[in-house]
């Protein structure tokens, strides 16, 4: 490829880029607008839930034990809600096994006798016991006469689709900030590990456990748009496994049918696991069949919220982070421009589709592993903008290339037609006019000559029609000469040049009639350097240079026509000894040859030589100047 061809290719690619840049940018802007308006929020939630459910399986968190009061337990007790004495006996048995903390995730705002006084007494005696209340939207308190420091809230914030993806840790009330059950239990458990809880409600990350900061959830975090951000929330990083926590029943505790080490130094959360109570929450982030597909008991949700906090503080398990808005939209824009680049650089639609599929899968894999490592990135808008730009713009580019190809073919036909007319009929017409002007002949003597020339002109013009009829089919490897002659440009090029030389000298020009000595030399040429269009241009150069000798070189007797190779250059030269340089001026053909020389990174010159004659020469570098 020549330097000219390289720059031409770059120019074409830049033109192609401009063709796709505007619609591609419009697609990027539209995707961003759709995301800002919340249209894609449900799709991003779906992708988020799917990735969470596909994460590698984790071992159960043995630091947490759930005591679930199930349907069989209610039947054995014989009533619901369970009497206070049943709850008191359960707490007493658990305390005897020395857990680090106990959370009672059962709402109880009034006595249910018998056993109320007994329950109040054991609650007051238990330093590691935490009960729950409800504060959203309407408050449901806990039992009367209980100290407030033993009470935390158990409220959850679900999304518009009714599913849970966030954990509410702190909540502001007119009197104070209230702490969630999961955070209270984590604080109690981690105190044994020497990890303290620090809160700075004015910081971007207001909760700190030792060196672990809990990343706060904001209204536009991840795929959320204008979410409810009451209190302090974090994204809920569910534990992904079949048996996520060890679970016992009320009957197991009563009968002692369990390993005591499952309670000792553990966190115990007591809650309802009876389907009739309907104490469950919907989520798609974890697989669950109890109480139903997509539903998880509230007590297990508390265990997940607790587990993610203590696992982050003690095991460096990732918490779920999100990028700032600026980085998220930069991510989307980058994938949009990558799609534009795919459409521009990969010419084949099939190859483009394959590349788009591979890149889309790569995007999904990258987004998945980023989530595994704790980063939620916007995958849905990124894959949509990439897909639409790459596939959609491929069709646009293909249309543009087809249109440009047609325009190029049309321009080539126009240029070929001009060259053919210029070197054929116009030469005949110019010679006829010159003959009439230079001779003062009677009309009866002039008419035969004019008639003969007009017959030639008529033949040549009809030949132009034939040329135009077949040129689109074979323009890539044919050269059309006067009188219907065709040369195959796939033949050795020095032979093609010789044929142009020979056929041109057969034309009826006055300069050719006075020739006494003709010296043709055509050396072989490395054709790998030349395109078909460049070969055509060199042939036209030789043809016109010879025609100019025939028409304008007065008194020419000697003609030298050579195509030679030096160490560094190819030189195509026509040298005559006639008088004629100043008798014709540069026209369109000459400008074409200057353009051809520029394409070849060569030189074109036409000048008088001493003592008499004209040199017309076109030279271009040999292989080492080409790349």
C-alpha positions in Angstrom: 0.0 0.0 0.0 1.4 3.4 -1.0 1.5 6.4 1.4 -1.3 7.9 -0.7 -3.4 4.8 -0.4 -2.7 4.7 3.4 -3.8 8.2 3.9 -6.8 7.6 1.5 -7.8 4.6 3.6 -7.5 6.7 6.8 -9.5 9.4 5.2 -12.2 6.9 4.2 -12.3 5.4 7.7 -12.6 8.9 9.2 -15.4 9.6 6.8 -17.0 6.3 7.8 -16.6 7.2 11.5 -18.4 10.5 10.9 -21.2 8.6 9.2 -21.8 6.5 12.3 -20.7 8.9 15.0 -23.8 11.0 15.0 -26.4 8.1 15.1 -24.2 6.2 17.5 -24.0 9.2 19.8 -27.7 9.6 19.6 -28.1 6.0 20.7 -25.8 6.6 23.6 -27.7 9.6 24.7 -31.1 7.9 24.3 -29.9 4.9 26.4 -28.6 7.3 29.1 -32.0 9.2 29.1 -33.9 5.9 29.4 -31.7 5.0 32.3 -32.1 8.3 34.0 -35.9 8.2 33.7 -36.0 4.8 35.3 -37.2 2.8 32.3 -34.3 0.3 32.7 -34.5 -0.1 36.5 -36.5 -3.3 36.4 -34.1 -4.9 33.9 -31.1 -3.9 36.0 -32.7 -5.4 39.1 -33.3 -8.6 37.1 -29.7 -8.7 36.0 -28.6 -8.0 39.6 -30.7 -10.7 41.1 -29.6 -13.2 38.4 -25.9 -12.6 39.0 -26.4 -12.9 42.8 -28.2 -16.2 42.4 -25.4 -17.5 40.0 -22.5 -16.8 42.4 -20.4 -19.7 43.6 -21.9 -21.6 46.5 -20.7 -20.6 50.0 -20.4 -22.7 53.2 -23.1 -22.1 55.9 -22.3 -19.4 58.4 -21.9 -21.5 61.6 -21.8 -18.3 63.7 -25.6 -17.9 63.3 -28.3 -20.4 64.3 -31.9 -19.9 63.5 -34.6 -21.2 65.8 -37.7 -21.3 63.6 -41.1 -21.8 65.2 -42.8 -23.9 62.5 -46.3 -25.1 61.9 -45.7 -28.3 63.9 -44.6 -26.3 66.9 -47.8 -24.2 66.8 -49.8 -27.5 66.7 -48.0 -28.9 69.7 -48.5 -25.7 71.7 -52.1 -25.6 70.6 -52.5 -21.9 70.2 -51.1 -18.9 68.3 -49.7 -16.4 69.1 -47.6 -18.5 71.5 -48.1 -17.6 75.1 -45.5 -15.6 76.9 -44.5 -18.6 79.0 -43.5 -20.6 75.9 -41.2 -17.7 74.8 -39.8 -17.3 78.4 -39.0 -21.0 78.6 -37.3 -20.9 75.1 -35.1 -17.9 76.1 -34.2 -19.7 79.4 -33.1 -22.8 77.6 -31.1 -20.8 75.1 -29.4 -18.7 77.8 -28.3 -21.9 79.6 -26.2 -22.8 76.5 -24.4 -19.4 76.6 -24.9 -17.9 73.2 -23.2 -14.5 72.5 -26.5 -12.9 71.6 -30.1 -13.7 71.1 -32.5 -11.9 68.8 -36.3 -12.4 69.2 -37.7 -11.6 65.7 -41.3 -11.8 66.9 -43.5 -8.8 67.3 -45.1 -8.7 70.7 -46.7 -5.4 71.9 -49.1 -6.8 74.6 -49.0 -9.6 77.2 -50.3 -13.0 76.1 -50.8 -14.9 79.3 -50.0 -17.1 80.9 -46.4 -16.2 81.7 -46.1 -12.5 81.0 -44.4 -11.6 84.3 -42.0 -14.6 83.8 -41.2 -13.3 80.3 -40.5 -9.8 81.5 -38.3 -11.0 84.3 -36.1 -13.2 82.1 -35.8 -10.4 79.5 -34.6 -8.0 82.1 -32.1 -10.6 83.4 -30.7 -11.3 80.0 -27.9 -8.9 79.0 -27.5 -10.3 75.5 -31.1 -10.4 74.5 -32.7 -8.1 71.8 -36.3 -7.8 71.0 -37.9 -6.2 68.0 -40.4 -3.5 67.2 -41.9 -2.1 64.0 -41.5 1.5 63.1 -42.5 1.7 59.4 -45.0 2.9 58.4 -46.9 2.6 61.6 -45.2 1.9 64.9 -45.8 -1.4 66.7 -43.9 -1.3 70.0 -42.7 -4.1 72.2 -43.9 -5.4 75.6 -44.6 -2.8 78.3 -42.1 -2.3 81.1 -39.0 -3.3 78.9 -35.9 -1.2 78.7 -35.5 0.5 75.3 -31.8 -0.5 74.9 -33.0 -4.1 74.5 -35.2 -3.2 71.5 -34.3 -2.8 67.9 -36.4 -2.5 64.7 -36.9 -5.3 62.2 -38.3 -3.2 59.3 -37.2 -3.9 55.8 -37.4 -1.6 52.7 -38.7 -3.4 49.6 -38.5 -2.1 46.0 -41.3 -1.2 43.7 -41.5 -4.8 42.4 -42.1 -6.0 46.0 -38.7 -7.6 46.3 -36.0 -7.1 48.9 -32.5 -6.0 47.9 -31.5 -3.6 50.7 -30.9 -3.8 54.4 -32.1 -0.9 56.6 -29.5 -0.4 59.5 -30.3 2.9 61.1 -33.5 4.9 61.2 -34.1 8.4 62.4 -36.9 9.2 64.8 -37.8 12.6 66.4 -36.0 11.4 69.6 -33.0 9.4 68.4 -31.5 7.1 65.8 -32.8 3.5 66.1 -30.6 0.5 65.3 -31.8 -2.6 63.3 -31.8 -6.0 64.8 -29.1 -7.2 62.5 -26.7 -4.4 63.4 -27.4 -4.7 67.2 -26.7 -8.5 67.1 -23.5 -7.8 65.0 -22.4 -5.2 67.5 -22.9 -7.7 70.4 -21.1 -10.5 68.6 -18.1 -8.5 67.4 -17.5 -7.0 70.8 -16.3 -10.5 71.8 -13.8 -10.3 68.9 -12.5 -6.9 69.9 -14.2 -5.1 67.0 -16.1 -2.0 68.0 -19.0 -0.2 66.2 -18.4 3.4 65.2 -21.1 5.7 63.7 -20.7 9.1 62.1 -24.0 9.9 60.6 -22.6 12.9 58.6 -20.0 10.8 56.8 -20.5 9.2 53.4 -20.0 5.8 55.0 -21.6 6.4 58.4 -21.1 2.9 59.9 -17.6 1.4 60.6 -16.8 -1.9 62.3 -13.1 -1.9 63.1 -11.5 -1.3 59.7 -14.6 -2.3 57.7 -16.8 0.5 56.4 -20.3 -0.4 55.3 -20.9 1.3 51.9 -24.1 3.4 52.2 -26.9 3.0 49.7 -27.9 6.2 47.9 -30.9 7.0 45.8 -29.1 6.3 42.5 -26.8 3.6 43.6 -26.3 0.8 41.0 -29.4 0.3 38.9 -31.6 2.3 41.2 -33.2 5.6 40.1 -34.5 8.0 42.8 -35.0 5.2 45.4 -36.3 5.7 48.9 -33.2 6.2 51.0 -34.7 6.8 54.5 -32.3 6.1 57.3 -29.0 4.4 56.5 -29.2 1.4 54.1 -26.8 -0.9 52.4 -27.3 -3.4 49.6 -28.0 -6.8 50.9 -25.4 -9.4 49.9 -27.3 -12.6 50.4 -25.3 -15.7 51.3 -25.5 -18.1 48.4 -25.8 -21.8 49.2 -28.5 -24.4 49.8 -28.1 -24.6 53.6 -27.2 -21.0 54.3 -27.7 -21.2 58.1 -28.2 -24.0 60.6 -31.9 -24.1 61.6 -33.5 -25.7 64.7 -37.2 -25.8 65.7 -38.9 -25.0 69.0 -39.4 -28.7 69.5 -35.7 -29.3 69.0 -34.8 -26.9 71.8 -37.4 -28.4 74.1 -36.3 -32.0 73.6 -32.6 -31.2 73.4 -32.4 -32.8 69.9 -29.4 -30.8 68.7 -25.7 -30.3 69.3 -25.2 -27.7 72.1 -22.2 -26.3 70.3 -24.6 -25.0 67.7 -25.8 -22.5 70.3 -22.7 -21.9 72.5 -20.8 -18.7 71.4 -23.2 -18.3 68.5 -25.8 -15.7 67.6 -29.3 -17.1 67.9 -32.2 -15.6 66.0 -35.7 -16.7 67.0 -38.5 -16.2 64.5 -41.6 -17.6 62.8 -41.2 -20.2 60.0 -44.8 -21.3 59.8 -46.5 -20.7 56.5 -49.8 -19.8 58.2 -48.2 -16.8 59.9 -47.0 -15.4 56.5 -43.9 -13.8 58.0 -41.8 -13.9 54.8 -40.4 -11.5 52.2 -40.0 -11.9 48.4 -36.6 -11.9 46.7 -35.1 -13.3 43.5 -31.5 -13.0 44.6 -31.4 -16.4 46.3 -33.0 -19.7 45.5 -35.5 -20.8 48.0 -38.5 -23.2 48.1 -39.7 -22.4 51.7 -42.2 -21.1 52.2 -42.5 -20.8 48.4 -40.3 -20.2 45.4 -38.9 -16.7 45.6 -39.9 -16.2 49.2 -37.7 -16.2 52.3 -38.8 -16.1 56.0 -38.2 -12.8 57.7 -36.0 -14.5 60.4 -33.7 -15.8 57.6 -33.5 -12.3 56.1 -32.3 -11.0 59.5 -29.7 -13.8 59.4 -28.5 -12.7 56.0 -28.3 -9.1 57.0 -26.4 -10.1 60.1 -24.1 -12.5 58.3 -22.9 -10.0 55.7 -21.9 -7.6 58.5 -19.9 -10.0 60.6 -18.5 -11.7 57.6 -17.2 -8.4 56.2 -15.6 -7.5 59.5 -14.0 -10.9 60.3 -13.6 -12.7 57.0 -13.2 -9.8 54.5 -16.2 -11.1 52.6 -17.1 -8.4 50.0 -19.9 -5.9 50.7 -21.8 -4.6 47.7 -20.4 -1.4 46.3 -21.5 0.8 43.4 -19.7 3.3 41.3 -20.5 7.0 41.4 -22.8 8.3 38.7 -20.0 9.8 36.6 -18.1 6.5 36.4 -21.3 4.5 35.6 -22.2 6.8 32.7 -18.6 6.8 31.5 -18.8 3.0 31.4 -22.0 3.1 29.3 -20.4 5.7 26.9 -17.3 3.6 26.5 -19.3 0.5 25.5 -21.4 2.7 23.1 -18.2 3.9 21.3 -16.8 0.3 21.3 -20.0 -0.7 19.4 -19.4 2.1 16.9 -15.8 0.9 16.5 -16.9 -2.7 15.9 -19.3 -1.6 13.2 -16.7 0.6 11.5 -13.7 -1.7 11.6 -15.3 -5.1 11.0 -16.5 -5.0 7.4 -18.1 -8.5 7.2 -21.6 -8.6 8.8 -21.1 -12.2 9.8 -17.8 -11.5 11.4 -19.2 -8.4 13.1 -22.1 -10.5 14.5 -19.7 -13.1 15.8 -17.5 -10.4 17.4 -20.5 -8.7 18.9 -21.6 -12.0 20.5 -18.1 -12.6 21.9 -17.9 -9.0 23.2 -21.4 -9.2 24.7 -20.6 -12.4 26.5 -17.4 -10.9 27.8 -19.3 -7.9 29.1 -21.7 -10.2 31.0 -18.8 -12.2 32.4 -16.9 -9.1 33.5 -20.0 -7.6 35.1 -20.7 -10.9 36.8 -17.2 -11.3 38.3 -17.2 -7.6 39.4 -20.4 -8.4 41.3 -18.7 -11.5 42.9 -15.9 -9.2 44.0 -18.4 -6.7 45.4 -19.0 -4.1 42.6 -22.4 -3.7 40.9 -21.9 -2.1 37.5 -24.7 -1.2 35.0 -24.7 -4.2 32.7 -28.1 -3.7 31.0 -27.6 -0.2 29.5 -24.0 -1.1 28.6 -25.0 -4.2 26.6 -27.9 -2.4 25.0 -25.9 0.5 23.8 -23.1 -1.8 22.6 -25.5 -4.1 20.8 -27.5 -1.3 19.1 -24.5 0.6 18.0 -22.5 -2.4 16.7 -25.4 -4.2 15.0 -27.4 -1.2 13.9 -24.5 0.8 12.7 -23.1 -2.2 10.8 -26.3 -2.1 8.6 -25.8 1.7 8.2 -22.1 1.3 7.3 -22.9 -1.4 4.8 -25.5 0.9 3.2 -23.0 3.8 3.2 -20.3 1.6 1.7 -22.6 0.4 -1.0 -23.6 4.0 -1.8 -20.0 5.1 -1.8 -19.1 2.2 -4.0 -21.7 3.2 -6.5 -20.6 6.8 -6.4 -17.0 5.8 -6.9 -18.0 3.5 -9.8 -19.9 6.4 -11.3 -17.0 8.8 -10.9 -14.6 6.2 -12.4 -16.9 5.9 -15.4 -17.0 9.7 -15.8 -13.2 9.9 -15.6 -12.8 7.0 -18.1 -15.3 8.5 -20.4 -13.5 11.8 -20.3 -10.2 10.1 -21.0 -11.7 8.1 -23.8 -13.3 11.2 -25.4 -10.2 13.3 -24.8 -7.9 10.8 -26.4 -10.3 9.9 -29.2 -13.0 12.1 -30.7 -11.6 15.3 -29.2 -8.2 14.6 -30.8 -9.9 13.9 -34.2 -11.9 17.1 -33.8 -8.9 19.1 -32.8 -6.9 17.8 -35.8 -9.8 18.6 -38.1 -10.1 22.2 -36.8 -6.4 22.7 -37.0 -6.4 21.5 -40.6 -9.2 23.8 -41.6 -7.5 26.8 -39.9 -4.1 26.2 -41.3 -5.2 25.8 -44.9 -7.0 28.2 -47.1 -8.7 25.7 -49.5 -11.7 26.1 -51.7 -14.8 24.5 -50.3 -14.9 21.8 -52.9 -11.4 20.6 -51.9 -12.0 21.0 -48.2 -15.3 19.0 -48.1 -13.8 15.5 -48.8 -11.3 15.9 -46.0 -14.0 17.2 -43.6 -16.3 14.4 -44.6 -13.6 11.8 -44.0 -12.8 13.3 -40.5 -16.4 13.5 -39.6 -16.8 9.8 -40.5 -13.9 9.0 -38.1 -15.5 11.2 -35.5 -18.9 9.4 -35.9 -17.2 6.0 -35.6 -15.3 7.1 -32.5 -18.4 8.6 -30.8 -20.3 5.4 -31.4 -17.4 3.5 -29.9 -17.9 5.6 -26.7 -21.4 4.3 -26.5 -20.2 0.7 -26.7 -17.6 1.5 -24.1 -20.2 2.9 -21.7 -22.4 -0.2 -22.3 -19.7 -2.7 -21.2 -17.4 -0.6 -18.9 -19.2 -1.3 -15.6 -18.7 -5.1 -16.1 -15.0 -5.1 -17.0 -13.7 -1.7 -15.9 -11.4 -3.4 -13.3 -9.1 -5.1 -15.8 -9.7 -3.6 -19.2 -8.3 -0.5 -21.0 -10.4 0.9 -23.9 -8.5 2.5 -26.8 -9.5 4.1 -30.0 -11.4 2.1 -32.6 -12.8 -0.5 -30.1 -9.4 -1.8 -29.1 -9.2 -3.4 -25.6 -6.2 -4.2 -23.6 -6.1 -6.7 -20.7 -4.4 -5.0 -17.8 -3.8 -8.4 -16.2 -1.2 -9.1 -18.9 2.5 -8.2 -18.1 2.4 -4.5 -17.8 5.4 -3.6 -19.9 3.6 -5.5 -22.8 0.5 -3.5 -22.1 2.5 -0.2 -22.4 4.0 -1.4 -25.6 0.6 -2.1 -27.0 -0.6 1.4 -26.1 2.5 2.8 -27.7 2.0 0.8 -30.9 -1.7 1.4 -31.3 -1.3 5.1 -30.6 1.4 5.6 -33.3 -1.1 4.1 -35.8 -3.3 7.0 -35.4 -3.5 9.6 -38.2 -1.7 12.6 -36.7 0.7 14.8 -38.8 3.5 14.5 -36.3 3.7 10.7 -36.7 4.0 11.1 -40.5 7.3 12.9 -40.3 8.9 10.5 -37.9 12.2 8.9 -39.2 13.5 7.3 -36.0 11.5 5.7 -33.2 13.3 4.2 -30.2 10.9 2.2 -27.9 12.2 0.5 -24.7 9.9 -1.1 -22.2 11.5 -2.9 -19.3 9.5 -5.2 -17.0 7.8 -3.7 -14.0 7.0 -5.1 -10.5 3.2 -5.1 -11.0 2.6 -5.9 -7.3 3.1 -2.2 -6.6 0.4 -1.0 -8.9 -3.4 -1.1 -8.6 -5.6 -1.5 -11.7 -6.5 2.1 -11.5 -2.9 3.1 -11.4 -2.1 0.9 -14.4 -4.9 2.6 -16.3 -3.6 6.0 -15.4 -0.1 5.2 -16.6 -1.5 3.9 -19.9 -3.5 7.1 -20.4 -0.4 9.1 -19.6 1.5 7.4 -22.3 -1.3 7.6 -24.8 -1.8 11.4 -24.3 1.9 12.1 -24.3 2.2 10.4 -27.7 -1.0 12.1 -29.0 0.5 15.5 -28.1 3.6 14.6 -30.1 1.4 13.7 -33.0 -0.7 16.8 -32.9 1.7 19.5 -31.7 5.4 18.6 -32.3 6.1 20.4 -35.6 8.9 19.0 -37.6 9.5 16.0 -35.3 11.7 13.3 -36.8 13.0 11.5 -33.8 10.9 9.9 -31.0 12.1 8.1 -27.9 9.6 6.2 -25.8 11.0 4.3 -22.8 9.9 2.7 -19.6 13.0 1.9 -17.6 14.0 1.1 -14.0 16.9 2.7 -12.1 18.0 1.6 -8.7 15.4 3.7 -7.0 12.9 4.8 -9.7 10.7 3.7 -12.5 10.7 6.2 -15.3 8.0 6.4 -18.1 9.3 8.9 -20.7 8.3 10.4 -24.1 11.0 12.5 -25.7 10.7 14.1 -29.2 12.8 16.6 -31.2 10.0 18.7 -32.6 8.8 22.2 -31.9 5.5 22.3 -30.0 5.9 22.8 -26.2 4.4 26.3 -26.2 1.7 25.6 -28.8 -0.6 23.8 -26.3 -1.4 24.5 -22.6 -2.1 22.3 -19.6 -5.7 21.0 -19.5 -7.6 18.5 -17.5 -5.6 15.5 -18.7 -2.4 17.1 -17.5 -3.9 17.7 -14.0 -4.9 14.1 -13.9 -1.3 13.0 -14.4 -0.1 15.3 -11.7 -2.7 13.6 -9.4 -1.5 10.2 -10.5 2.1 11.2 -9.8 1.1 12.3 -6.3 -0.8 9.0 -5.7 2.4 7.1 -6.7 4.5 9.3 -4.5 6.3 10.2 -7.8 7.0 13.1 -10.1 5.5 14.5 -13.3 7.1 16.9 -15.6 6.7 18.3 -19.1 9.4 20.6 -20.3 11.4 21.8 -23.3 14.9 20.2 -23.9 17.9 21.7 -25.7 18.5 22.3 -28.5 15.0 21.4 -29.6 12.2 19.1 -28.4 9.9 18.2 -25.5 10.2 15.8 -22.6 7.1 14.4 -21.0 8.0 12.1 -18.0 6.3 10.4 -15.1 8.4 8.6 -12.5 7.7 6.8 -9.3 9.7 5.0 -6.6 10.5 1.3 -6.7 9.5 -1.1 -3.9 11.5 0.2 -1.0 9.6 3.4 -1.1 6.3 1.6 -0.9 4.5 0.3 2.2 
